[in-house]
């Protein structure tokens, strides 16, 4: 029998509670078609006979391992089980990292329900934020255009009548005021 297959199966058997290691091992068995060494025609048949595991469960473990690999460079706090990762599956790797960082920063208890609610709420905020960018009053738009003109004029005179430092200060004040109103 293939020694790599024996090694991977031993890992799955001893680490069934470790979804990450199991997912990585299952991926390798599937990708390298090592199940054929045990005379199985398909990965699904191997899963059912050897592990009494459905195809969908195996693929969830494989996907969970992929997401852990994606999240691990950004911090020490990682999901503790495959169920906690389900809400992140449909996101891009960039969004997985961004949302996970924000979830950890929110200080919520690490459980599948909290993660699901956070991802759903976060997704709704992103959609709402994107959808609202075209809503601007004529007065607000005029104020912004006037401010941009002032910035252009200040730049033309070498920032002598209004310093660049003052411009950044007032920009920060405006940002803070906008954030407080949200």
Buried (B, 14 or more C-beta within 10 A) or exposed (E): EEEEBEEBBEBBEEBEEBBBBBBBBBBBBBEBEBBBBBEBEEBBBBBBEBBEBEBEBBBBBBBBBBBBEBBEEBEEEBBEBBBBBBBBEEBEEEBBBBBBBEBBEEEEEBBBEBBBBBBEEBBEEEEEEEEEEEEEEEEEEEEEEEBEEEBEEBEEEEBEEBEEEEBEEEEEEEEEEEEEEE
